[in-house]
Amino acid sequence: MITVGLVFTRADATAQRTLGEGLTARLGQDVPPALSGPSTVAARFGDRQRASWWTSAPADLPVVVTAVSGFADGRTVDAPQPADKATAKGRTDAVAQSGLGHEAKGITERLERLLRTTATAAAKEKKAR
């Protein structure tokens, strides 16, 4: 299960770059919230089910992107970890073996690419007017 959050900022490129530097490390154990969806397969996905997460604030986009992953069967995780730790070489715990860190980071990076593509197209369209 993965939930995603987008927070759009009014930061200029310099402020956005500063915001993004080491963001996950600065957050420490402040894991983004899990967002459940009543009457969906995500209904049981809450804070106790969070396994891994990734947070990014790309310098070239005014946005903070977060993705939180966990097990779809509702099992709990004692200590959720940022994706870079969950994907470290030699890890053998359930979170590492399931690829939840890879999923959280991958979805975040994919959303950044999509937002970048959309922003570029919008800027070109605006310029053409």
All heavy atoms as an XYZ file, in Angstrom:
943
protein
N       0.850     -1.147      0.000
C       0.000      0.000      0.000
C       0.907      1.225      0.000
O       1.885      1.271      0.734
C      -0.852     -0.034      1.266
C      -1.911      0.985      1.356
S      -3.255      0.780      0.200
C      -3.723     -0.910      0.422
N       0.575      2.201     -0.820
C       1.351      3.445     -0.852
C       0.384      4.615     -0.876
O      -0.580      4.611     -1.643
C       2.260      3.524     -2.091
C       3.284      2.401     -2.073
C       2.964      4.874     -2.162
C       4.163      2.351     -3.290
N       0.625      5.585     -0.018
C      -0.104      6.840     -0.105
C       0.892      7.941     -0.426
O       2.059      7.878     -0.064
C      -0.886      7.167      1.186
O       0.006      7.262      2.272
C      -1.926      6.104      1.469
N       0.406      8.945     -1.129
C       1.262     10.023     -1.626
C       0.708     11.353     -1.163
O      -0.504     11.548     -1.097
C       1.298      9.992     -3.175
C       2.094     11.148     -3.728
C       1.873      8.666     -3.659
N       1.614     12.270     -0.854
C       1.228     13.629     -0.499
C       2.015     14.628     -1.330
O       3.196     14.420     -1.611
N       1.349     15.684     -1.735
C       1.990     16.779     -2.468
C       1.685     18.073     -1.725
O       0.531     18.361     -1.431
C       1.432     16.900     -3.889
C       1.584     15.703     -4.808
C       0.797     15.928     -6.098
C       3.040     15.467     -5.120
N       2.733     18.836     -1.430
C       2.573     20.148     -0.813
C       3.237     21.146     -1.745
O       4.455     21.101     -1.950
C       3.232     20.216      0.589
C       3.095     21.617      1.166
C       2.636     19.174      1.517
N       2.443     22.014     -2.325
C       2.992     23.023     -3.235
C       3.427     24.237     -2.435
O       2.743     24.660     -1.506
C       1.963     23.387     -4.311
C       1.747     22.262     -5.272
C       0.764     21.312     -5.044
C       2.560     22.120     -6.380
C       0.585     20.250     -5.916
C       2.391     21.062     -7.259
C       1.404     20.125     -7.024
N       4.610     24.758     -2.777
C       5.190     25.875     -2.041
C       5.193     27.132     -2.908
O       4.932     27.076     -4.098
C       6.640     25.564     -1.614
O       7.478     25.584     -2.776
C       6.749     24.224     -0.923
N       5.528     28.235     -2.288
C       5.728     29.486     -3.021
C       7.211     29.848     -3.030
O       7.585     30.987     -3.269
C       4.921     30.610     -2.377
C       3.428     30.403     -2.499
C       2.692     31.576     -1.849
N       1.278     31.322     -1.829
C       0.422     31.862     -2.689
N       0.835     32.678     -3.616
N      -0.855     31.577     -2.600
N       8.051     28.856     -2.755
C       9.492     29.077     -2.642
C      10.128     29.348     -4.001
O       9.751     28.731     -5.000
C      10.153     27.862     -2.012
N      11.084     30.277     -4.022
C      11.870     30.462     -5.240
C      12.888     29.319     -5.311
O      12.982     28.490     -4.406
C      12.538     31.830     -5.277
C      13.539     32.060     -4.149
O      14.007     31.082     -3.531
O      13.862     33.229     -3.891
N      13.652     29.263     -6.397
C      14.575     28.146     -6.610
C      15.593     28.015     -5.474
O      15.905     26.902     -5.031
C      15.287     28.297     -7.946
N      16.105     29.128     -4.967
C      17.100     29.072     -3.891
C      16.488     28.516     -2.613
O      17.059     27.629     -1.972
C      17.694     30.474     -3.629
O      18.285     30.947     -4.843
C      18.729     30.441     -2.528
N      15.320     29.007     -2.249
C      14.651     28.524     -1.035
C      14.247     27.060     -1.194
O      14.370     26.271     -0.251
C      13.437     29.381     -0.724
N      13.793     26.683     -2.384
C      13.395     25.302     -2.625
C      14.603     24.367     -2.516
O      14.521     23.281     -1.956
C      12.737     25.179     -3.999
C      12.108     23.838     -4.273
C      10.873     23.549     -3.445
O      10.249     24.443     -2.879
N      10.519     22.286     -3.366
N      15.741     24.795     -3.049
C      16.967     23.996     -2.968
C      17.362     23.797     -1.501
O      17.696     22.697     -1.079
C      18.092     24.675     -3.735
C      19.353     23.841     -3.864
C      20.392     24.478     -4.773
N      19.880     24.763     -6.106
C      19.579     25.988     -6.576
N      19.763     27.053     -5.828
N      19.106     26.153     -7.795
N      17.287     24.856     -0.707
C      17.611     24.766      0.719
C      16.633     23.830      1.427
O      17.038     23.002      2.241
C      17.571     26.165      1.363
O      18.526     26.994      0.697
C      17.884     26.100      2.846
N      15.368     23.934      1.095
C      14.349     23.070      1.686
C      14.643     21.601      1.391
O      14.549     20.746      2.257
C      12.964     23.439      1.140
C      11.801     22.550      1.558
C      11.590     22.623      3.059
C      10.546     22.958      0.809
N      15.048     21.309      0.170
C      15.263     19.930     -0.238
C      16.532     19.283      0.261
O      16.618     18.057      0.334
N      17.534     20.068      0.625
C      18.816     19.498      1.054
C      18.658     18.704      2.339
O      18.351     19.237      3.390
C      19.854     20.610      1.243
C      20.282     21.246     -0.059
C      21.174     22.458      0.131
O      21.442     22.855      1.287
O      21.587     23.029     -0.884
N      18.847     17.401      2.233
C      18.792     16.538      3.408
C      17.441     16.493      4.090
O      17.361     16.276      5.294
N      16.382     16.698      3.337
C      15.044     16.802      3.924
C      14.672     15.572      4.740
O      14.246     15.694      5.880
C      14.009     17.040      2.824
C      12.567     17.229      3.274
C      12.442     18.455      4.168
C      11.659     17.378      2.056
N      14.850     14.388      4.192
C      14.482     13.179      4.925
C      15.320     13.041      6.190
O      14.802     12.701      7.247
C      14.614     11.938      4.031
O      13.679     12.066      2.951
C      14.309     10.659      4.786
N      16.612     13.333      6.100
C      17.470     13.250      7.283
C      17.035     14.258      8.346
O      17.015     13.951      9.538
C      18.927     13.488      6.891
N      16.664     15.468      7.927
C      16.227     16.495      8.888
C      14.927     16.101      9.565
O      14.691     16.438     10.718
C      16.064     17.845      8.189
C      17.356     18.556      7.925
C      17.164     20.034      7.612
N      16.004     20.381      6.846
C      15.967     20.488      5.512
N      17.034     20.236      4.800
N      14.866     20.851      4.892
N      14.061     15.413      8.826
C      12.783     15.003      9.409
C      12.963     13.926     10.467
O      12.102     13.754     11.321
C      11.831     14.493      8.321
C      11.298     15.556      7.373
C      10.500     14.906      6.253
C      10.451     16.570      8.105
N      14.067     13.205     10.389
C      14.321     12.161     11.375
C      13.231     11.117     11.371
O      12.920     10.544     10.340
N      12.631     10.892     12.494
C      11.592      9.874     12.597
C      10.187     10.440     12.382
O       9.200      9.771     12.651
C      11.681      9.176     13.957
C      12.953      8.373     14.125
C      13.128      7.310     13.036
O      12.223      6.549     12.757
N      14.295      7.293     12.418
N      10.099     11.663     11.913
C       8.794     12.252     11.611
C       8.283     11.695     10.287
O       8.430     12.291      9.228
C       8.885     13.781     11.536
C       9.124     14.414     12.886
O       8.843     13.748     13.898
O       9.580     15.559     12.927
N       7.685     10.522     10.359
C       7.195      9.834      9.182
C       5.931     10.549      8.692
O       5.058     10.874      9.493
C       6.858      8.364      9.515
C       6.435      7.608      8.270
C       8.027      7.692     10.193
N       5.837     10.809      7.383
C       4.587     11.395      6.873
C       3.400     10.491      7.223
O       3.572      9.278      7.394
C       4.814     11.445      5.364
C       6.299     11.432      5.189
C       6.820     10.601      6.332
N       2.224     11.049      7.317
C       1.063     10.235      7.694
C       0.666      9.259      6.596
O       0.921      9.488      5.421
C      -0.037     11.281      7.909
C       0.377     12.447      7.084
C       1.881     12.450      7.094
N       0.056      8.172      7.001
C      -0.561      7.237      6.062
C      -1.995      7.724      5.857
O      -2.650      8.163      6.795
C      -0.560      5.840      6.644
N      -2.453      7.680      4.640
C      -3.805      8.152      4.340
C      -4.687      6.970      3.983
O      -4.521      6.348      2.945
C      -3.760      9.156      3.181
C      -2.831     10.352      3.404
C      -2.715     11.179      2.140
C      -3.322     11.193      4.552
N      -5.603      6.648      4.856
C      -6.495      5.521      4.599
C      -7.655      5.969      3.722
O      -7.943      7.153      3.612
C      -7.019      4.951      5.914
O      -7.792      5.928      6.584
N      -8.273      5.022      3.087
C      -9.425      5.308      2.239
C     -10.590      4.445      2.673
O     -10.609      3.236      2.408
N     -11.565      5.015      3.368
C     -12.706      4.229      3.833
C     -13.355      3.465      2.666
O     -13.442      3.956      1.552
C     -13.667      5.282      4.393
C     -12.789      6.453      4.714
C     -11.691      6.428      3.699
N     -13.748      2.237      2.944
C     -14.404      1.361      1.960
C     -13.500      1.010      0.790
O     -13.991      0.720     -0.307
C     -15.711      1.984      1.457
O     -16.577      2.240      2.530
N     -12.177      1.072      0.987
C     -11.226      0.670     -0.049
C     -10.238     -0.312      0.565
O     -10.266     -0.553      1.770
C     -10.426      1.878     -0.600
O      -9.518      2.332      0.413
C     -11.335      3.018     -1.032
N      -9.342     -0.848     -0.257
C      -8.313     -1.736      0.281
C      -7.365     -0.985      1.204
O      -6.643     -1.601      1.975
C      -7.521     -2.445     -0.844
C      -8.416     -3.380     -1.618
C      -6.853     -1.443     -1.757
N      -7.386      0.339      1.150
C      -6.523      1.148      2.012
C      -7.181      1.498      3.343
O      -6.615      2.230      4.139
C      -6.132      2.438      1.291
N      -8.346      0.955      3.629
C      -9.078      1.307      4.847
C      -8.288      1.005      6.119
O      -8.399      1.716      7.105
C     -10.419      0.583      4.884
N      -7.454     -0.037      6.095
C      -6.686     -0.420      7.282
C      -5.287      0.179      7.299
O      -4.473     -0.150      8.145
C      -6.572     -1.938      7.369
C      -7.905     -2.615      7.576
C      -7.747     -4.096      7.749
N      -7.152     -4.675      6.542
C      -6.684     -5.905      6.445
N      -6.702     -6.690      7.485
N      -6.182     -6.348      5.313
N      -4.978      1.056      6.355
C      -3.638      1.620      6.257
C      -3.562      2.883      7.102
O      -4.002      3.948      6.708
C      -3.294      1.916      4.797
C      -1.851      2.292      4.572
C      -0.823      1.513      5.091
C      -1.515      3.402      3.837
C       0.504      1.844      4.880
C      -0.193      3.744      3.610
C       0.815      2.960      4.136
N      -2.988      2.740      8.288
C      -2.849      3.862      9.202
C      -1.408      4.016      9.663
O      -0.496      3.373      9.133
N      -1.197      4.839     10.652
C       0.159      5.126     11.116
C       0.916      3.878     11.583
O       2.115      3.775     11.395
C       0.123      6.165     12.230
C      -0.245      7.552     11.701
O      -0.233      7.742     10.471
O      -0.545      8.427     12.527
N       0.238      2.916     12.163
C       0.925      1.701     12.657
C       1.331      0.775     11.512
O       2.132     -0.131     11.711
C       0.026      0.964     13.642
C      -0.263      1.868     14.861
C      -0.534      1.140     16.117
N       0.550      0.213     16.396
C       0.354     -0.991     16.895
N      -0.836     -1.419     17.190
N       1.375     -1.783     17.130
N       0.800      0.982     10.306
C       1.141      0.143      9.164
C       2.253      0.739      8.303
O       2.720      0.105      7.370
C      -0.100     -0.098      8.281
C      -1.091     -1.071      8.885
C      -1.828     -0.499     10.076
O      -2.172      0.669     10.127
N      -2.065     -1.338     11.080
N       2.687      1.942      8.629
C       3.744      2.569      7.834
C       5.039      1.778      7.976
O       5.462      1.487      9.076
C       3.967      4.013      8.275
C       2.757      4.890      8.054
C       2.958      6.265      8.600
N       3.166      6.217     10.046
C       3.373      7.264     10.805
N       3.433      8.459     10.253
N       3.542      7.148     12.094
N       5.654      1.457      6.844
C       6.896      0.679      6.865
C       8.079      1.515      6.380
O       9.140      1.504      6.971
C       6.748     -0.570      6.010
N       7.881      2.228      5.285
C       8.953      3.038      4.729
C       8.363      4.284      4.092
O       7.166      4.342      3.805
C       9.738      2.225      3.685
O      10.910      2.926      3.300
N       9.201      5.265      3.881
C       8.745      6.504      3.253
C       9.905      7.192      2.566
O      11.071      6.904      2.815
C       8.111      7.438      4.280
C       9.101      8.204      5.105
C       9.586      9.461      4.851
C       9.760      7.779      6.306
N      10.492      9.837      5.821
C      10.617      8.811      6.719
C       9.700      6.609      7.064
C      11.397      8.721      7.856
C      10.495      6.519      8.197
C      11.319      7.576      8.577
N       9.556      8.118      1.698
C      10.542      8.991      1.086
C       9.897     10.355      0.921
O       8.713     10.461      0.603
C      11.014      8.462     -0.261
C      12.244      9.183     -0.733
C      12.332     10.033     -1.800
C      13.545      9.136     -0.156
N      13.614     10.519     -1.909
C      14.380      9.971     -0.905
C      14.088      8.474      0.940
C      15.727     10.163     -0.603
C      15.418      8.659      1.235
C      16.225      9.502      0.461
N      10.665     11.388      1.158
C      10.212     12.765      1.018
C      11.232     13.508      0.172
O      12.430     13.342      0.366
C      10.085     13.437      2.393
O       9.157     12.691      3.179
C       9.593     14.860      2.275
N      10.737     14.299     -0.758
C      11.638     15.020     -1.657
C      11.098     16.420     -1.923
O       9.886     16.611     -2.030
C      11.751     14.247     -2.980
O      12.531     14.958     -3.901
N      12.011     17.373     -2.034
C      11.672     18.744     -2.420
C      12.629     19.126     -3.541
O      13.692     19.698     -3.284
C      11.800     19.688     -1.231
N      12.294     18.786     -4.790
C      13.214     19.071     -5.893
C      13.451     20.570     -6.050
O      12.529     21.370     -5.899
C      12.504     18.484     -7.114
C      11.090     18.285     -6.712
C      11.050     18.178     -5.233
N      14.688     20.936     -6.345
C      15.059     22.349     -6.442
C      14.351     23.065     -7.585
O      14.116     24.264     -7.504
C      16.569     22.476     -6.615
N      13.981     22.353     -8.630
C      13.400     22.992     -9.806
C      11.877     22.987     -9.833
O      11.272     23.430    -10.803
C      13.936     22.331    -11.080
C      13.583     20.862    -11.178
O      13.441     20.206    -10.122
O      13.449     20.367    -12.306
N      11.246     22.516     -8.768
C       9.780     22.495     -8.693
C       9.333     23.017     -7.332
O       9.929     22.665     -6.319
C       9.255     21.064     -8.863
C       9.474     20.389    -10.192
C       9.130     18.900    -10.085
C       8.646     21.054    -11.277
N       8.276     23.804     -7.289
C       7.802     24.320     -5.999
C       6.884     23.314     -5.293
O       5.690     23.552     -5.094
C       7.050     25.594     -6.399
C       6.493     25.252     -7.753
C       7.541     24.389     -8.412
N       7.430     22.161     -4.930
C       6.605     21.112     -4.342
C       7.445     20.234     -3.412
O       8.648     20.096     -3.594
C       5.956     20.237     -5.457
C       7.006     19.452     -6.228
C       4.884     19.319     -4.909
N       6.792     19.704     -2.410
C       7.362     18.657     -1.573
C       6.513     17.418     -1.856
O       5.284     17.475     -1.789
C       7.313     19.017     -0.074
C       7.823     17.865      0.780
C       8.105     20.286      0.195
N       7.177     16.325     -2.200
C       6.496     15.074     -2.535
C       6.833     14.041     -1.472
O       8.000     13.865     -1.131
C       6.939     14.542     -3.923
C       6.168     13.287     -4.293
C       6.785     15.610     -4.995
N       5.813     13.367     -0.937
C       6.046     12.295      0.018
C       5.308     11.043     -0.447
O       4.250     11.131     -1.069
C       5.544     12.639      1.435
O       4.133     12.767      1.412
C       6.167     13.902      1.954
N       5.890      9.909     -0.139
C       5.225      8.626     -0.366
C       5.486      7.760      0.859
O       6.609      7.687      1.345
C       5.761      7.950     -1.618
N       4.437      7.140      1.357
C       4.526      6.271      2.520
C       4.032      4.896      2.100
O       2.946      4.763      1.533
C       3.655      6.799      3.685
C       3.728      5.870      4.879
C       4.070      8.199      4.066
N       4.844      3.870      2.365
C       4.472      2.514      1.969
C       4.281      1.625      3.191
O       4.851      1.867      4.255
C       5.547      1.919      1.054
O       6.781      1.841      1.743
N       3.461      0.616      3.011
C       3.225     -0.359      4.066
C       2.603     -1.605      3.473
O       2.302     -1.660      2.279
N       2.397     -2.593      4.301
C       1.840     -3.858      3.839
C       0.337     -3.738      3.613
O      -0.389     -3.203      4.443
C       2.139     -4.967      4.851
C       3.608     -5.235      4.998
C       4.304     -4.744      6.086
C       4.282     -5.951      4.030
C       5.664     -4.987      6.214
C       5.645     -6.206      4.155
C       6.337     -5.715      5.243
N      -0.139     -4.258      2.514
C      -1.560     -4.166      2.161
C      -2.436     -5.028      3.064
O      -3.649     -4.813      3.126
C      -1.761     -4.568      0.704
N      -1.840     -5.986      3.763
C      -2.649     -6.872      4.612
C      -2.924     -6.294      5.998
O      -3.527     -6.939      6.844
C      -1.992     -8.243      4.725
C      -0.616     -8.197      5.380
O      -0.200     -7.130      5.872
O       0.052     -9.246      5.396
N      -2.461     -5.066      6.261
C      -2.751     -4.397      7.525
C      -1.781     -4.694      8.649
O      -1.934     -4.165      9.747
N      -0.751     -5.511      8.405
C       0.193     -5.810      9.494
C       0.922     -4.550      9.933
O       1.139     -3.646      9.155
C       1.144     -6.923      9.118
C       2.279     -6.508      8.247
C       3.170     -7.673      7.897
N       2.736     -8.215      6.621
C       3.490     -8.959      5.849
N       4.698     -9.298      6.238
N       3.046     -9.387      4.712
N       1.279     -4.523     11.178
C       1.949     -3.353     11.746
C       3.464     -3.482     11.622
O       4.002     -4.570     11.462
C       1.575     -3.163     13.229
O       1.993     -4.301     13.964
C       0.080     -2.945     13.390
N       4.119     -2.331     11.721
C       5.572     -2.252     11.640
C       6.044     -1.488     12.873
O       5.541     -0.401     13.156
C       6.020     -1.532     10.346
C       7.520     -1.378     10.310
C       5.507     -2.274      9.121
N       6.997     -2.059     13.585
C       7.478     -1.434     14.821
C       8.229     -0.133     14.582
O       8.070      0.824     15.322
C       8.382     -2.395     15.592
C       7.605     -3.569     16.156
O       6.399     -3.412     16.425
O       8.212     -4.639     16.315
N       9.080     -0.108     13.560
C       9.931      1.066     13.329
C      10.023      1.372     11.839
O      10.873      0.832     11.133
C      11.322      0.820     13.898
N       9.135      2.238     11.338
C       9.228      2.615      9.921
C      10.557      3.305      9.651
O      11.117      3.963     10.535
C       8.049      3.555      9.711
C       7.613      3.973     11.053
C       8.081      2.952     12.026
N      11.067      3.134      8.426
C      12.373      3.688      8.099
C      12.328      4.420      6.772
O      11.603      4.013      5.859
C      13.404      2.579      8.024
C      13.578      1.892      9.340
C      14.700      0.883      9.292
O      15.515      0.884      8.392
N      14.742      0.017     10.282
N      13.129      5.484      6.637
C      13.205      6.164      5.343
C      13.742      5.191      4.294
O      14.473      4.245      4.615
C      14.159      7.328      5.584
C      14.878      7.024      6.851
C      14.029      6.081      7.630
N      13.366      5.407      3.059
C      13.699      4.482      1.974
C      15.187      4.220      1.849
O      15.592      3.087      1.563
C      13.137      5.010      0.661
N      16.026      5.225      2.072
C      17.461      4.991      1.918
C      17.984      3.979      2.938
O      18.884      3.200      2.646
C      18.263      6.284      1.952
C      18.078      7.105      3.212
O      17.120      6.856      3.980
O      18.891      8.018      3.439
N      17.399      3.947      4.122
C      17.804      2.949      5.116
C      17.148      1.598      4.825
O      17.766      0.553      4.991
C      17.455      3.423      6.522
C      18.318      4.576      6.974
C      18.044      4.975      8.396
C      18.936      6.154      8.755
N      18.654      6.670     10.079
N      15.891      1.616      4.406
C      15.165      0.377      4.122
C      15.744     -0.366      2.918
O      15.526     -1.565      2.775
C      13.688      0.681      3.888
N      16.480      0.334      2.071
C      17.048     -0.295      0.872
C      18.553     -0.531      0.987
O      19.193     -0.908      0.014
C      16.776      0.564     -0.374
O      17.372      1.851     -0.199
C      15.285      0.722     -0.629
N      19.107     -0.327      2.159
C      20.549     -0.488      2.347
C      20.982     -1.935      2.106
O      20.248     -2.881      2.413
C      20.947     -0.049      3.758
N      22.149     -2.074      1.567
C      22.711     -3.386      1.274
C      22.798     -4.236      2.550
O      23.141     -3.732      3.622
C      24.101     -3.227      0.663
C      24.694     -4.507      0.172
C      26.007     -4.267     -0.518
C      26.556     -5.597     -1.020
N      27.715     -5.417     -1.864
N      22.452     -5.497      2.409
C      22.552     -6.425      3.525
C      21.317     -6.528      4.392
O      21.266     -7.335      5.322
N      20.311     -5.713      4.135
C      19.082     -5.748      4.931
C      18.291     -7.019      4.623
O      18.141     -7.392      3.472
C      18.207     -4.526      4.623
C      18.796     -3.183      5.007
C      18.710     -2.934      6.502
N      17.366     -3.087      6.985
C      16.481     -2.098      7.106
N      16.819     -0.866      6.798
N      15.269     -2.337      7.539
N      17.770     -7.671      5.657
C      17.014     -8.908      5.461
C      15.658     -8.900      6.155
O      14.955     -9.893      6.139
C      17.822    -10.121      5.978
O      18.104     -9.926      7.362
C      19.117    -10.291      5.196
N      15.271     -7.777      6.770
C      13.979     -7.720      7.450
C      12.842     -7.690      6.431
O      13.061     -7.556      5.234
C      13.931     -6.497      8.382
C      14.159     -5.211      7.631
O      13.181     -4.646      7.120
O      15.338     -4.789      7.535
N      11.609     -7.810      6.902
C      10.446     -7.890      6.019
C      10.277     -6.647      5.156
O       9.900     -6.747      3.982
C       9.185     -8.130      6.849
N      10.557     -5.479      5.699
C      10.415     -4.239      4.922
C      11.399     -4.242      3.759
O      11.036     -3.942      2.620
C      10.604     -2.994      5.815
C      10.614     -1.721      4.986
C       9.510     -2.936      6.873
N      12.635     -4.614      4.028
C      13.646     -4.660      2.964
C      13.309     -5.724      1.937
O      13.384     -5.483      0.723
C      15.024     -4.928      3.572
N      12.924     -6.902      2.404
C      12.630     -8.000      1.488
C      11.401     -7.726      0.616
O      11.318     -8.195     -0.510
C      12.418     -9.307      2.270
C      13.669     -9.797      2.958
C      14.751    -10.211      1.968
O      14.480    -10.906      1.003
N      15.970     -9.753      2.199
N      10.462     -6.953      1.119
C       9.245     -6.651      0.356
C       9.455     -5.543     -0.669
O       8.615     -5.344     -1.543
C       8.125     -6.238      1.305
O       8.453     -4.990      1.911
N      10.531     -4.796     -0.545
C      10.797     -3.704     -1.481
C      10.030     -2.431     -1.191
O       9.938     -1.543     -2.047
N       9.488     -2.292      0.016
C       8.668     -1.117      0.329
C       9.453      0.190      0.278
O       8.907      1.229     -0.085
C       7.984     -1.294      1.681
C       6.879     -2.350      1.691
C       6.395     -2.616      3.105
C       5.729     -1.949      0.791
N      10.726      0.158      0.611
C      11.557      1.366      0.489
C      11.762      1.742     -0.967
O      11.673      2.910     -1.342
N      12.017      0.736     -1.803
C      12.170      0.992     -3.245
C      10.883      1.578     -3.824
O      10.924      2.492     -4.646
C      12.520     -0.307     -3.984
C      13.873     -0.829     -3.669
N      15.028     -0.249     -4.149
C      14.268     -1.886     -2.911
C      16.077     -0.930     -3.717
N      15.644     -1.914     -2.953
N       9.747      1.043     -3.399
C       8.455      1.525     -3.903
C       8.198      2.973     -3.505
O       7.770      3.785     -4.315
C       7.318      0.625     -3.413
C       7.360     -0.779     -3.961
C       7.115     -0.840     -5.454
O       6.482      0.062     -6.012
O       7.560     -1.825     -6.068
N       8.451      3.310     -2.245
C       8.217      4.678     -1.777
C       9.098      5.671     -2.529
O       8.627      6.711     -3.004
C       8.468      4.773     -0.266
N      10.367      5.348     -2.663
C      11.274      6.259     -3.365
C      10.946      6.318     -4.853
O      10.940      7.389     -5.461
C      12.726      5.829     -3.152
C      13.713      6.861     -3.650
C      15.118      6.535     -3.221
C      16.069      7.635     -3.687
N      17.442      7.365     -3.268
N      10.629      5.178     -5.435
C      10.313      5.133     -6.861
C       9.070      5.927     -7.223
O       9.047      6.640     -8.226
N       8.036      5.826     -6.416
C       6.797      6.561     -6.697
C       7.041      8.054     -6.562
O       6.517      8.857     -7.328
C       5.673      6.051     -5.766
C       4.364      5.729     -6.421
C       5.246      7.036     -4.750
C       4.003      5.187     -7.566
N       7.854      8.451     -5.573
C       8.194      9.861     -5.389
C       8.936     10.394     -6.606
O       8.603     11.460     -7.136
C       9.046     10.043     -4.117
O       8.301      9.564     -3.000
C       9.418     11.483     -3.882
N       9.926      9.650     -7.077
C      10.693     10.081     -8.247
C       9.819     10.141     -9.498
O       9.949     11.058    -10.308
C      11.882      9.141     -8.457
C      12.932      9.298     -7.363
C      14.015      8.232     -7.404
O      13.860      7.216     -8.120
O      15.030      8.420     -6.700
N       8.905      9.186     -9.648
C       7.996      9.180    -10.804
C       7.093     10.412    -10.772
O       6.872     11.058    -11.794
C       7.168      7.893    -10.800
C       6.148      7.824    -11.889
C       6.785      7.546    -13.231
N       5.754      7.358    -14.220
C       5.786      7.877    -15.421
N       6.821      8.586    -15.804
N       4.812      7.688    -16.264
N       6.559     10.743     -9.615
C       5.714     11.936     -9.508
C       6.492     13.210     -9.827
O       5.965     14.110    -10.484
C       5.098     12.036     -8.117
C       3.873     11.168     -7.927
C       3.481     11.109     -6.465
C       2.727     11.668     -8.764
N       7.733     13.283     -9.377
C       8.558     14.445     -9.721
C       8.712     14.572    -11.234
O       8.588     15.669    -11.779
C       9.944     14.322     -9.085
C       9.967     14.585     -7.618
C      11.351     14.390     -7.036
O      12.358     14.500     -7.771
O      11.436     14.124     -5.825
N       8.983     13.454    -11.914
C       9.124     13.496    -13.379
C       7.838     13.956    -14.041
O       7.856     14.777    -14.966
C       9.544     12.127    -13.923
C      11.002     11.800    -13.694
C      11.470     10.586    -14.481
N      10.735      9.377    -14.188
C      11.009      8.528    -13.200
N      12.022      8.769    -12.391
N      10.280      7.444    -13.022
N       6.695     13.435    -13.574
C       5.407     13.835    -14.144
C       5.121     15.318    -13.908
O       4.647     16.020    -14.810
C       4.279     12.980    -13.562
C       4.243     11.530    -14.005
C       3.258     10.733    -13.164
C       3.889     11.441    -15.481
N       5.395     15.797    -12.713
C       5.191     17.216    -12.411
C       6.109     18.092    -13.256
O       5.692     19.137    -13.771
C       5.417     17.496    -10.924
C       4.349     16.961     -9.980
C       4.834     17.000     -8.543
C       3.051     17.734    -10.146
N       7.349     17.661    -13.421
C       8.318     18.404    -14.235
C       7.842     18.480    -15.691
O       7.875     19.531    -16.319
C       9.687     17.729    -14.140
C      10.840     18.582    -14.544
C      12.169     17.918    -14.199
N      12.453     18.071    -12.769
C      12.487     17.068    -11.891
N      12.305     15.839    -12.261
N      12.743     17.321    -10.624
N       7.373     17.358    -16.232
C       6.867     17.315    -17.609
C       5.660     18.232    -17.768
O       5.561     18.985    -18.733
C       6.490     15.865    -17.987
O       7.665     15.066    -17.905
C       5.921     15.781    -19.382
N       4.757     18.183    -16.807
C       3.556     19.022    -16.857
C       3.919     20.499    -16.759
O       3.382     21.327    -17.498
C       2.595     18.629    -15.717
O       2.252     17.248    -15.874
C       1.337     19.479    -15.732
N       4.830     20.855    -15.858
C       5.248     22.250    -15.692
C       5.938     22.761    -16.944
O       5.693     23.900    -17.386
C       6.161     22.395    -14.483
N       6.769     21.934    -17.567
C       7.474     22.328    -18.788
C       6.474     22.569    -19.912
O       6.571     23.571    -20.636
C       8.501     21.251    -19.194
O       9.433     21.104    -18.123
C       9.234     21.631    -20.472
N       5.506     21.674    -20.073
C       4.496     21.830    -21.121
C       3.666     23.094    -20.890
O       3.365     23.832    -21.834
C       3.606     20.600    -21.176
N       3.305     23.356    -19.635
C       2.511     24.550    -19.331
C       3.292     25.827    -19.614
O       2.742     26.796    -20.131
C       2.047     24.519    -17.864
N       4.575     25.819    -19.275
C       5.410     26.999    -19.539
C       5.554     27.242    -21.041
O       5.498     28.398    -21.493
C       6.778     26.820    -18.898
N       5.709     26.195    -21.819
C       5.819     26.328    -23.273
C       4.514     26.855    -23.856
O       4.517     27.717    -24.743
C       6.173     24.994    -23.916
C       7.603     24.594    -23.723
C       7.900     23.260    -24.392
C       9.332     22.822    -24.147
N       9.613     21.519    -24.740
N       3.398     26.352    -23.340
C       2.091     26.796    -23.818
C       1.871     28.267    -23.486
O       1.406     29.042    -24.323
C       0.989     25.954    -23.182
C      -0.397     26.300    -23.671
C      -1.458     25.435    -23.017
O      -1.247     24.223    -22.926
O      -2.496     26.020    -22.613
N       2.243     28.682    -22.292
C       2.082     30.065    -21.872
C       2.961     30.980    -22.728
O       2.531     32.064    -23.129
C       2.444     30.220    -20.397
C       2.211     31.603    -19.861
C       2.508     31.666    -18.375
C       2.265     33.075    -17.848
N       2.557     33.169    -16.416
N       4.172     30.532    -23.010
C       5.107     31.320    -23.807
C       4.607     31.482    -25.248
O       4.798     32.512    -25.865
C       6.485     30.671    -23.792
C       7.572     31.499    -24.406
C       8.920     30.836    -24.250
C      10.003     31.697    -24.845
N      11.316     31.069    -24.701
N       3.937     30.453    -25.760
C       3.445     30.472    -27.132
C       2.267     31.452    -27.307
O       1.984     31.872    -28.423
C       3.026     29.081    -27.556
N       1.603     31.806    -26.246
C       0.422     32.699    -26.351
C       0.823     34.072    -26.654
O       1.404     34.890    -26.571
C      -0.367     32.681    -25.057
C      -1.063     31.393    -24.863
C      -1.918     31.482    -23.644
N      -2.270     30.124    -23.204
C      -2.876     29.854    -22.095
N      -3.187     30.803    -21.277
N      -3.173     28.646    -21.770
